[in-house]
């Protein structure tokens, strides 16, 4: 597998394990809000509404975006470098991320050995940095894969769409100009050679293969099938499946199916039809196709029968490396595939799950979004609460004192991060030596949430060993004063 090896930052399973510490006075940090342009209500010393992004987890390659002196966040840390920016959305990959700004710019950060941050070089990028080479174009959307970044842009003069790529190239059997190339500066791909004037709605990249979803709801694929049928072409050459496609090519079994969404893992892919049925193909080594089969791979998309019932039609799906999580139209959450390290949220069972199972923890909650990282997952409820589960030994689930896997979902962040009054968090909830050092790695100081605000999560995303949460903080009524 083309999977980055986790750095051995932590040998302990919790913060209470043996570690070297530094004698450092605790300094409280209250929320440092940036005024919202739309805020209609003013208050003394506070703004009415704040929209910010927070990260937890490992940052040994700058992937947290909070500076190169912070390699581990076991408590929520705000992305200060995005203060003052109108952020449309942040897209999180394995170890790098890209933010799309409302004014059409994009900023990237994180692991950058192959140039996937798009900033013109291959050094680690520890804070959000503007992508280069996109002058005269407005970035409309971004897709971030394990080793690549894709951008959809519009020409500011003509309005024409272009598709750009940076980072690792995909397999390409053509002897002449390749569809993608190894590049640290975004390069426009020759979409017209394969799609003509068709507009791309979304790019869904894996490390070795990639999906294009068009505005006409047709799904295309290219790259390497990895010997497991990841390209979904079926057995078209004798008794062998097609294993390299040099550019976007229709998936025959889905040619007449309107596709609304898709997601990819290491060697498997899933697609949601406009009616809500789920199709799956590729590697099935851990049952990640959800077909209740032990076949190691399937080279052609098949309907997952579990979601054929109208009440189970899929609203959203996300893939980890070898597992999947889905949200159905009834608001129920389901998972399947590898359950190693608790990534399915189904309790302490060790077997792979070959067919989807409902996560009953969410039966009394209204879930509006699910997300999957390499080995952990998250869900967001309608009341703005984030739940996380799965691999947590590198801090991706952390509540400061939690450095272990979670086999069932739990709410994040824990209540200890809410200050009882502005600027005065309760230090009794924290380790006496906080902030501290774990195996020589500095743990970042927490951003405590001012209790004068109501804090509501509006989006959550998962990477390899990190979780990113978008938090909207609204000043409570008793702390407001009307303009005179």
C-alpha positions as CSV (number, residue, x, y, z in Angstrom):
1,X,0.0,0.0,0.0
2,X,1.1,3.5,-0.7
3,X,0.4,4.6,2.8
4,X,2.7,6.9,4.8
5,X,4.0,5.2,7.9
6,X,2.9,6.8,11.1
7,X,5.8,8.5,13.0
8,X,6.5,6.9,16.3
9,X,5.7,10.0,18.4
10,X,4.0,8.3,21.2
11,X,4.7,5.1,23.0
12,X,2.3,5.7,25.8
13,X,-1.4,4.9,25.6
14,X,-2.4,7.9,27.7
15,X,-1.0,11.2,29.0
16,X,-0.5,9.6,32.4
17,X,2.3,7.4,31.1
18,X,6.0,8.0,31.8
19,X,7.3,11.0,30.0
20,X,9.9,13.8,30.4
21,X,8.4,17.1,31.3
22,X,9.3,20.8,31.4
23,X,8.7,23.2,34.2
24,X,6.6,25.8,32.5
25,X,3.9,28.0,34.0
26,X,0.4,27.5,32.8
27,X,-0.9,30.4,30.7
28,X,-4.6,30.4,30.0
29,X,-5.8,31.2,26.5
30,X,-9.3,32.4,25.8
31,X,-10.8,32.4,22.3
32,X,-9.2,35.0,20.1
33,X,-12.0,35.9,17.7
34,X,-11.8,37.8,14.5
35,X,-14.8,40.2,13.8
36,X,-17.3,38.8,11.4
37,X,-18.1,41.2,8.5
38,X,-21.8,40.4,9.0
39,X,-21.9,40.9,12.7
40,X,-24.8,43.3,13.4
41,X,-24.4,43.3,17.2
42,X,-21.4,44.8,19.0
43,X,-20.2,44.1,22.6
44,X,-17.6,45.4,24.8
45,X,-14.4,43.5,24.2
46,X,-16.1,40.7,22.3
47,X,-17.5,40.2,18.8
48,X,-20.9,38.8,18.0
49,X,-19.9,35.8,16.0
50,X,-16.6,34.0,15.2
51,X,-16.0,31.3,12.6
52,X,-12.7,29.4,13.1
53,X,-11.0,26.1,12.4
54,X,-9.5,23.9,15.2
55,X,-7.1,21.0,14.9
56,X,-6.0,18.1,17.1
57,X,-3.5,15.3,16.3
58,X,0.0,14.8,15.0
59,X,1.8,17.5,13.0
60,X,5.3,16.1,12.4
61,X,5.2,17.3,8.8
62,X,3.4,20.6,9.4
63,X,0.0,19.0,8.6
64,X,-1.7,20.8,11.6
65,X,-1.0,24.2,10.1
66,X,-0.2,25.8,13.4
67,X,3.6,26.3,12.9
68,X,6.7,24.1,12.8
69,X,7.3,24.3,16.5
70,X,4.1,22.3,17.3
71,X,4.2,18.6,16.4
72,X,1.4,17.4,18.6
73,X,-1.9,18.9,19.5
74,X,-3.7,16.9,22.2
75,X,-6.0,19.9,22.8
76,X,-7.9,22.1,20.3
77,X,-5.6,24.5,18.5
78,X,-6.9,27.3,16.3
79,X,-5.6,27.8,12.8
80,X,-4.5,31.4,13.5
81,X,-3.0,31.8,10.0
82,X,-6.6,31.8,8.6
83,X,-7.7,34.6,10.9
84,X,-9.1,37.5,8.8
85,X,-9.7,35.2,5.8
86,X,-13.2,34.4,4.6
87,X,-12.8,30.6,4.3
88,X,-15.3,28.8,2.1
89,X,-14.0,25.3,3.0
90,X,-10.9,23.4,4.2
91,X,-10.2,20.1,2.5
92,X,-8.2,17.6,4.5
93,X,-6.0,14.8,3.0
94,X,-3.9,12.2,4.7
95,X,-1.1,14.6,5.7
96,X,-1.8,17.9,4.0
97,X,-4.8,20.2,3.6
98,X,-5.9,23.1,1.4
99,X,-8.3,25.9,2.2
100,X,-10.5,27.5,-0.4
101,X,-11.1,31.2,0.3
102,X,-14.2,33.1,-0.7
103,X,-12.2,35.4,-2.9
104,X,-11.1,32.5,-5.1
105,X,-7.6,32.0,-3.6
106,X,-6.4,28.8,-2.1
107,X,-3.9,28.0,0.7
108,X,-2.1,24.7,1.4
109,X,-0.1,23.3,4.2
110,X,1.4,20.0,5.5
111,X,3.4,17.1,4.2
112,X,4.8,18.3,0.8
113,X,7.6,15.9,-0.3
114,X,5.9,15.4,-3.7
115,X,4.8,19.0,-4.0
116,X,1.1,18.2,-3.1
117,X,0.7,21.6,-1.3
118,X,1.1,23.4,-4.6
119,X,3.3,26.1,-3.2
120,X,6.1,25.8,-5.8
121,X,8.6,23.7,-3.6
122,X,8.7,20.4,-1.8
123,X,9.6,21.4,1.7
124,X,7.1,20.9,4.6
125,X,4.6,23.7,4.9
126,X,3.7,24.4,8.5
127,X,1.2,27.2,8.0
128,X,-1.4,28.0,5.3
129,X,0.5,29.3,2.3
130,X,-0.9,30.6,-1.0
131,X,-0.9,28.2,-3.9
132,X,1.1,29.5,-6.9
133,X,0.7,29.6,-10.7
134,X,-3.1,30.3,-10.7
135,X,-3.0,34.0,-11.7
136,X,-6.1,35.1,-13.5
137,X,-8.2,32.2,-12.2
138,X,-10.6,31.8,-9.3
139,X,-10.5,28.5,-7.4
140,X,-14.0,27.1,-7.1
141,X,-13.3,23.8,-5.5
142,X,-10.4,21.6,-4.3
143,X,-10.0,17.9,-3.7
144,X,-7.1,16.6,-1.6
145,X,-5.9,13.0,-1.9
146,X,-3.1,11.2,0.0
147,X,-0.4,12.5,-2.3
148,X,-2.1,15.0,-4.6
149,X,-4.2,18.1,-4.8
150,X,-6.8,18.8,-7.5
151,X,-8.3,22.2,-8.2
152,X,-11.3,23.4,-10.2
153,X,-10.9,26.9,-11.4
154,X,-12.7,29.5,-13.6
155,X,-11.0,31.9,-15.8
156,X,-11.7,35.4,-14.5
157,X,-12.1,36.8,-18.0
158,X,-13.9,34.0,-19.9
159,X,-15.5,32.0,-17.1
160,X,-14.1,28.7,-18.6
161,X,-13.4,25.9,-16.3
162,X,-10.0,24.3,-15.9
163,X,-8.8,21.3,-13.9
164,X,-5.4,21.5,-12.2
165,X,-3.2,18.9,-10.5
166,X,-0.1,19.0,-8.3
167,X,1.8,16.4,-6.3
168,X,2.3,12.7,-7.3
169,X,1.5,11.7,-10.9
170,X,-0.8,8.8,-11.8
171,X,0.0,5.8,-13.9
172,X,-0.1,6.6,-17.6
173,X,0.8,4.3,-20.5
174,X,0.9,7.0,-23.2
175,X,4.4,7.6,-24.5
176,X,3.8,11.3,-25.1
177,X,2.5,14.0,-22.8
178,X,1.0,12.5,-19.7
179,X,-2.3,13.5,-18.2
180,X,-0.6,14.2,-14.8
181,X,3.0,14.9,-13.9
182,X,5.0,15.1,-10.7
183,X,4.9,18.8,-10.0
184,X,5.0,21.2,-7.0
185,X,3.3,24.0,-9.0
186,X,-0.3,23.3,-10.1
187,X,-0.4,22.2,-13.7
188,X,-3.5,22.4,-15.9
189,X,-4.5,18.9,-17.2
190,X,-5.7,18.4,-20.8
191,X,-9.3,17.6,-19.8
192,X,-10.6,18.2,-23.3
193,X,-8.6,15.2,-24.6
194,X,-10.9,12.9,-22.7
195,X,-14.0,14.9,-21.7
196,X,-14.3,17.5,-24.4
197,X,-16.2,20.5,-23.0
198,X,-17.9,18.6,-20.2
199,X,-17.6,20.4,-16.9
200,X,-16.2,18.5,-13.8
201,X,-18.3,18.8,-10.7
202,X,-15.8,17.1,-8.3
203,X,-12.6,15.2,-8.3
204,X,-12.2,12.2,-5.9
205,X,-8.5,11.2,-5.6
206,X,-7.0,8.1,-4.2
207,X,-3.2,7.7,-4.1
208,X,-3.0,5.6,-7.3
209,X,-6.4,6.2,-9.0
210,X,-8.8,9.0,-9.3
211,X,-12.5,9.6,-10.1
212,X,-14.0,12.5,-12.0
213,X,-17.7,13.3,-11.4
214,X,-19.1,15.6,-14.0
215,X,-22.0,18.0,-13.8
216,X,-24.0,15.6,-15.9
217,X,-23.6,13.1,-13.0
218,X,-21.4,10.7,-15.0
219,X,-18.4,9.1,-13.3
220,X,-15.0,8.7,-14.9
221,X,-11.8,6.9,-13.6
222,X,-8.1,6.8,-14.5
223,X,-4.8,5.7,-13.0
224,X,-3.8,2.3,-11.7
225,X,-6.2,-0.4,-10.7
226,X,-3.6,-1.8,-8.3
227,X,-4.4,-5.3,-9.4
228,X,-7.6,-5.3,-7.4
229,X,-10.0,-3.8,-9.9
230,X,-10.0,-0.3,-8.5
231,X,-10.8,1.1,-12.0
232,X,-14.1,-0.7,-12.1
233,X,-13.7,-1.7,-15.7
234,X,-14.6,-5.4,-15.3
235,X,-12.8,-8.1,-17.2
236,X,-12.3,-6.5,-20.6
237,X,-9.1,-8.0,-21.8
238,X,-9.5,-11.8,-21.8
239,X,-9.8,-12.8,-18.2
240,X,-7.9,-9.9,-16.8
241,X,-9.3,-6.6,-15.6
242,X,-8.0,-3.3,-17.0
243,X,-5.2,-2.1,-14.7
244,X,-4.1,1.3,-16.2
245,X,-6.1,4.1,-17.7
246,X,-4.2,7.1,-18.9
247,X,-7.0,9.6,-18.6
248,X,-10.7,9.9,-17.5
249,X,-12.6,6.9,-18.8
250,X,-16.3,6.0,-18.3
251,X,-17.0,3.1,-15.9
252,X,-19.1,0.8,-18.1
253,X,-21.3,-0.6,-15.4
254,X,-22.3,3.0,-14.3
255,X,-22.7,4.4,-17.8
256,X,-26.5,4.7,-17.5
257,X,-26.5,5.5,-13.8
258,X,-26.7,9.1,-12.5
259,X,-24.1,9.5,-9.8
260,X,-24.6,12.0,-7.0
261,X,-21.5,11.3,-4.9
262,X,-18.4,9.0,-4.6
263,X,-15.6,8.2,-2.2
264,X,-12.4,6.2,-2.4
265,X,-10.1,4.3,-0.1
266,X,-6.7,2.7,-0.7
267,X,-7.9,0.3,-3.4
268,X,-11.7,0.5,-3.3
269,X,-14.3,2.9,-4.4
270,X,-18.0,3.5,-3.7
271,X,-20.5,5.6,-5.6
272,X,-24.0,6.9,-4.6
273,X,-26.6,7.1,-7.3
274,X,-29.0,10.0,-7.6
275,X,-31.7,7.6,-6.1
276,X,-29.5,6.8,-3.1
277,X,-28.3,3.3,-4.0
278,X,-24.7,2.5,-3.3
279,X,-22.3,0.8,-5.7
280,X,-18.9,-0.6,-4.7
281,X,-15.8,-2.1,-6.4
282,X,-12.1,-2.7,-6.0
283,X,-10.3,-4.3,-3.1
284,X,-12.4,-6.3,-0.6
285,X,-9.6,-7.7,1.6
286,X,-11.4,-6.5,4.7
287,X,-15.0,-6.6,3.5
288,X,-14.8,-2.8,2.7
289,X,-17.2,-3.2,-0.3
290,X,-20.0,-4.2,2.0
291,X,-21.2,-7.0,-0.3
292,X,-21.1,-9.7,2.4
293,X,-18.5,-11.5,0.4
294,X,-15.0,-12.8,1.2
295,X,-13.8,-12.3,-2.4
296,X,-10.5,-10.4,-2.2
297,X,-11.6,-8.0,-5.0
298,X,-14.4,-7.1,-7.4
299,X,-13.4,-5.5,-10.7
300,X,-16.9,-4.1,-11.6
301,X,-19.3,-1.9,-9.6
302,X,-22.0,-3.9,-7.8
303,X,-25.0,-2.6,-5.8
304,X,-24.6,-3.0,-2.1
305,X,-27.9,-4.8,-1.2
306,X,-28.0,-3.5,2.4
307,X,-28.8,0.0,1.1
308,X,-31.5,-1.0,-1.4
309,X,-34.4,-0.4,1.1
310,X,-35.8,3.1,0.5
311,X,-35.4,4.0,4.2
312,X,-31.7,3.1,3.9
313,X,-30.9,5.0,0.7
314,X,-27.5,6.7,1.2
315,X,-27.3,10.5,1.8
316,X,-23.5,10.6,2.2
317,X,-20.6,8.1,2.3
318,X,-16.9,8.4,3.3
319,X,-14.0,5.9,3.0
320,X,-11.0,5.3,5.1
321,X,-8.1,3.2,3.9
322,X,-10.0,-0.1,4.4
323,X,-13.4,0.8,5.8
324,X,-16.5,2.9,5.0
325,X,-19.0,4.9,6.9
326,X,-22.4,6.0,5.5
327,X,-25.3,8.3,6.5
328,X,-28.7,7.2,5.2
329,X,-31.7,9.5,4.4
330,X,-33.3,8.4,7.7
331,X,-30.3,9.9,9.7
332,X,-28.8,6.5,10.7
333,X,-25.1,5.9,10.5
334,X,-23.6,2.6,9.2
335,X,-20.1,1.2,8.9
336,X,-18.3,-1.8,7.4
337,X,-14.9,-3.1,6.5
338,X,-11.8,-3.3,8.8
339,X,-12.7,-2.8,12.4
340,X,-9.0,-2.7,13.6
341,X,-8.5,-0.1,16.2
342,X,-12.2,0.6,16.6
343,X,-12.6,2.5,13.3
344,X,-16.2,1.2,12.7
345,X,-17.5,2.4,16.1
346,X,-19.2,-0.9,16.7
347,X,-17.6,-1.8,20.1
348,X,-14.7,-4.1,20.9
349,X,-15.0,-6.7,18.2
350,X,-12.0,-7.8,16.2
351,X,-13.4,-9.3,13.1
352,X,-13.8,-7.5,9.7
353,X,-17.4,-6.6,9.0
354,X,-18.4,-7.8,5.6
355,X,-21.8,-6.1,5.3
356,X,-22.9,-2.7,6.7
357,X,-24.0,-2.5,10.3
358,X,-25.9,0.3,11.9
359,X,-24.0,2.2,14.7
360,X,-26.8,2.3,17.3
361,X,-25.0,4.8,19.4
362,X,-26.5,7.4,17.0
363,X,-30.1,6.1,17.2
364,X,-31.2,9.0,19.4
365,X,-29.1,11.7,17.6
366,X,-29.7,13.6,14.4
367,X,-26.5,13.1,12.4
368,X,-26.0,15.5,9.4
369,X,-22.4,14.6,8.3
370,X,-19.9,11.8,8.6
371,X,-16.2,11.8,7.8
372,X,-13.5,9.1,7.6
373,X,-9.7,9.4,8.0
374,X,-7.3,6.6,7.4
375,X,-8.1,4.8,10.6
376,X,-10.7,7.0,12.5
377,X,-14.1,8.5,11.9
378,X,-16.3,11.3,13.0
379,X,-19.9,12.4,12.8
380,X,-21.6,15.8,13.2
381,X,-25.1,16.2,14.7
382,X,-27.7,18.9,13.9
383,X,-27.0,20.5,17.3
384,X,-23.4,21.1,16.4
385,X,-21.8,18.3,18.4
386,X,-18.9,16.3,17.0
387,X,-18.4,12.6,17.8
388,X,-15.1,10.7,17.1
389,X,-13.9,7.1,17.2
390,X,-11.2,4.8,16.0
391,X,-7.4,5.1,16.1
392,X,-6.4,7.7,18.7
393,X,-2.9,6.8,19.8
394,X,-1.4,9.8,17.9
395,X,-3.9,12.3,19.2
396,X,-6.5,12.5,16.5
397,X,-9.3,11.8,19.0
398,X,-7.6,13.6,21.9
399,X,-9.2,15.3,24.8
400,X,-5.8,16.0,26.2
401,X,-5.8,13.1,28.6
402,X,-7.1,10.6,26.0
403,X,-4.4,8.9,23.9
404,X,-6.0,5.6,23.1
405,X,-8.3,4.0,20.5
406,X,-12.0,4.5,20.9
407,X,-14.2,1.5,20.0
408,X,-17.4,3.5,20.3
409,X,-18.1,7.2,19.5
410,X,-17.6,9.9,22.1
411,X,-18.4,13.6,22.1
412,X,-15.6,16.1,21.4
413,X,-14.3,18.4,22.8
414,X,-14.7,17.3,26.4
415,X,-16.2,19.9,28.8
416,X,-12.8,20.6,30.3
417,X,-12.0,22.9,27.4
418,X,-14.8,25.4,28.2
419,X,-13.6,28.2,30.5
420,X,-15.9,28.8,33.5
421,X,-15.4,32.5,32.9
422,X,-13.6,34.5,30.2
423,X,-9.8,34.0,30.3
424,X,-10.0,31.8,33.4
425,X,-10.1,28.1,32.5
426,X,-10.1,25.6,35.4
427,X,-6.5,24.3,35.6
428,X,-7.7,21.5,37.9
429,X,-9.0,19.7,34.8
430,X,-5.5,19.6,33.3
431,X,-2.3,17.7,34.1
432,X,-0.3,19.6,36.7
433,X,2.7,19.9,34.3
434,X,0.7,21.1,31.3
435,X,1.9,22.0,28.7
436,X,4.4,19.1,28.6
437,X,6.7,17.0,26.5
438,X,5.8,13.5,25.2
439,X,8.8,11.5,24.0
440,X,10.7,14.7,23.2
441,X,7.7,16.3,21.3
442,X,6.2,19.5,22.5
443,X,2.5,19.4,23.2
444,X,0.7,22.6,22.2
445,X,-1.2,24.7,24.6
446,X,-5.0,24.5,24.5
447,X,-7.3,27.1,23.0
448,X,-9.9,27.3,25.7
449,X,-13.4,28.2,24.6
450,X,-14.9,31.3,26.1
451,X,-18.0,30.5,28.1
452,X,-19.6,33.8,27.0
453,X,-20.1,32.1,23.6
454,X,-22.3,29.3,22.4
455,X,-20.0,27.0,20.4
456,X,-21.4,25.0,17.5
457,X,-19.5,22.7,15.1
458,X,-20.5,23.2,11.5
459,X,-18.1,20.7,9.8
460,X,-15.6,18.0,10.6
461,X,-12.9,16.3,8.6
462,X,-10.4,13.6,9.3
463,X,-6.9,13.0,8.0
464,X,-4.4,10.3,8.9
465,X,-3.7,11.3,12.5
466,X,-5.6,14.6,12.7
467,X,-9.1,15.9,13.0
468,X,-10.2,19.4,11.8
469,X,-13.3,21.0,13.2
470,X,-15.0,24.2,12.0
471,X,-16.5,25.9,15.0
472,X,-19.0,28.8,15.0
473,X,-19.0,30.8,18.2
474,X,-22.0,33.1,18.9
475,X,-22.0,35.5,21.8
476,X,-24.7,34.8,24.3
477,X,-27.5,37.3,24.7
478,X,-26.5,38.5,28.2
479,X,-23.1,39.6,26.9
480,X,-24.5,41.6,24.0
481,X,-25.4,45.3,23.8
482,X,-27.3,46.8,20.9
483,X,-25.8,49.7,18.8
484,X,-27.1,53.1,20.0
